[in-house]
Amino acid sequence: MSDKEPELNIENTLWDSEENFHHMFQKHNAVVLLIEPVSGQIMDANMAAESFYGYSVERLRQMNITDINTLPPEQVMQERQRALQAKRNYFIFPHRLAGGQTRTVEVHSSPATLKGRQFLFSIIHDITERKQAEDLLLKSKENYDKLVASIPVGVYVLHTGQGVFAFEYVSPRMAEILDVKVEDLLAHPDILVKKIHPDDMKSFAQNSTVTNGEFQPIKWKGRVFVDGNVKWLHIISSPELQENNDVNWHGLVTDITERKQAEDALLASEQSLNTLFETMSEGVALNEVVYDENGEMIDYRVLNVNRAFYATADYRGKNVVGAFATQLYGMSSEFIKEFWKGHKEKKSTAYTEMVSPLENRWFFVTTSPFINDRFVTSFFDITERKQAEEKIRQLNADLEKRVDERTHELREAQEQLVRHEKLAVLGQMASTIGHELRNPLGVISGAVYYLNLVQPNADDKIKQYLGIIDQEVRTSEKIISDLLDFARIKSIDREVVSVSELIDQTLLRFPVPASVHVSIEIAENLPRAYVDPRQMIQILGNLVTNAWQAMSSAETENSGQLSLYSTLQNDMINITVKDNGAGITTENMKKIFEPLFTTKAKGIGLGLAVSRKLAEANDGRIEVESEAGRGSSFHLLLPIFKEIQ
Amino acid sequence: MNKNLQILIVDDDRRMTRTLSDILKVSGYDVIEASSGPDALEKVRTMTFDCVLSDIKMPEMDGVELHRRLYEMRPGLPVVLMTAYAADELIHTGLEEGVAGVFDKPLNLNHLLGFFTSLAKNRMIVIVDDDEAFCKTLDDILYQRGFHVTMVTDPHIDITSFIAESQVILLDLKLNSITGLDMLKDIRRKNPAMPVLMVTGHREEMADSIKAALAIDAYACLYKPLEIPQLLKLLAELQKQRLRDLIKHPTS
């Protein structure tokens, strides 16, 4: 440089200044490089460059800029050309240091002429950290935007203060929710207010509250009109007090229309379910399973019941909700364990019939499957049905019983019919034979009578035999009469007749042996009977004859006592024939009125059968009391004559 | 009047008629036997009887039919039937038609004899009328029909003696010196149950007396000239009642 003298003066001057410049250059804190613009050769470097790059100034003076700049040499040269032409003086380049690290540097490069030579004067700042922070910020902003864009929540920042109401930030989602452009909302913040549903305006306005001098966060749910439709919005906004006492509201706006609709639908559904639940005629209970420490279900608790539950089960006024099944229904834990275990496994609805401890009512109980340890039981009162069933069951039982009875009766009737048939045949035969026998018997008795008449002084032997014949004729006649009477009842010829007359006639026609003491007692003012006297005399004759025969055959022969007495008994005349004879055994008691039953050596056992038949034909009846060994009382009950007024 | 009762016994069983006949004869009755209905009718035509005792069941003609024929001939002749059979229908018809009673076979002979004893008493129909011609005619007619008749033409006679033997009294309301009504009162005093038939030819004039007589239980009032069938019917009715009573309550 010293060989160019002519210019030196100026240059010296310059140099002087150059000297100063050089000094400045050398000592400047910033990294400065002098670069030959064409080749890129580093002409000089200062101390700061030396420490930054890690190369000595000497080493740097031998290096080309491309040795430092990691970009391709052509690109570096192009950029250098631009700097030379002063088209551009600011670049960001990656520079490699001696240690091998690359730093992002900011290069301010301007052409300069020194001693007639062009240079590029480059000031280099290490901006690696700044760059990294910038990049991070950028990235963060990008992420934030992405985030804001990706969440379905509108975000805003609203600035409020004295006469200020303006959005500082509106996220695209928020604009979208309100169906406006971000710019419009930023320009006209009152768009939001205008869109609010009038009914919800009040709640919106009241939302911003100040407590103890501090703004409180806003929470608002309300409706806005968007494009003619109602949208439900949920806004949460947090206040941030500014230094000038203005407030920045950081808000989140959520479109909850769908959720709201779903909620409404749910509510409606819940309401209708509730209405259904409450208006059901069946009692319904919602229950929750109760487990013991081993996880076994031992009970359940009633969570809720409908109105009908109280009515049907008559738990009115009782604490049902929260009650345990073991208490409420009186179930045993064992029962619950068994039943519910099975039920839980089946996962189907169970139907059971149970009787309620209250009022002894029957319920048809439906038990739903378990869902999350909960289940529903419904109670349908079937007491009436049960009662009807029970009635039917009883009726059936009764019917069966009656069928049995009727069968028995029929069988008896059939047997009786057979017996009657036999008797009818017998009667017919007896009737014919009897009638034919009566004529010769009449002749015999007549002959005996005659002999008695004409031989009043015959010897005793003859009289005795005549007596025997006469008695035997009478006995024969009696048998025939009984047979005939039994075979066919004669027509009844009713008359008004007194009891004393009947008794007198009876004793006249059926004489009692002298050995028997007869007493007669007839109540005073006894009304007269309305009967066929002949038939009554026949009955009484039978009874009287039976009586004395019972006494003469019995061991108690010594004191035969025959009592005939008559009283009024329940609107009927009772004529009693009482003896103290052998009496009738309990066994025989049932049979004495059966035809052909007899305990006598003589007789065919028709007397009482005929007597009963005759008594009944006259609207009367015969009753008997007897005890073996104690004698018998036969009561002939006869209808009273009632005068027709 | 005191002669024995004439009894006709009818039965196709000769041993029966024979035995009965013997018993009744021994007991003091006059007895004729007939072996059949036609035989009995023939005998009644030619003889006088006080009573007919007939079996019901006989060949040719049964007892009820026999009674029917006899009633036509002699309405005043009592007929009693005997039966060994419970021939209810037939017996019922007989009783309806006026049979005095029915005895069951074999006969209760004491009962039967008691009945005849009663029958022998009180069998007279007494006619009290001062019109002798009327009395005579009536006597003939009634006797023909089997009734026993006593005539009283003198109203002043003491009637006490024949009241005892009478079964019925025919009393004229207008007598010579005493009114029939007064006599009726007298009879009533002596025998309140005695059936009395009043007779009068003066229906209008005697109306009050008739009323008074009926008031003290005159059985009926007849007007002259007498309607004989009506009289016979009344007498038969009265006799039947009496005989029925006799059978039920024989004077033994």
Interface residues (C-beta under 8 A of the other chain):
Chain A: S431 H435 E436 R438 N439 L441 G442 V443 I444 S445 G446 A447 Y449 Y450 L453 V454 V473 E477 L484 R488 K490 S491 R509
Chain B: D13 R15 M16 T19 L20 D22 I23 V26 S27 A84 Y85 A86 D88 H92 K105 P106 L107 N108 L109
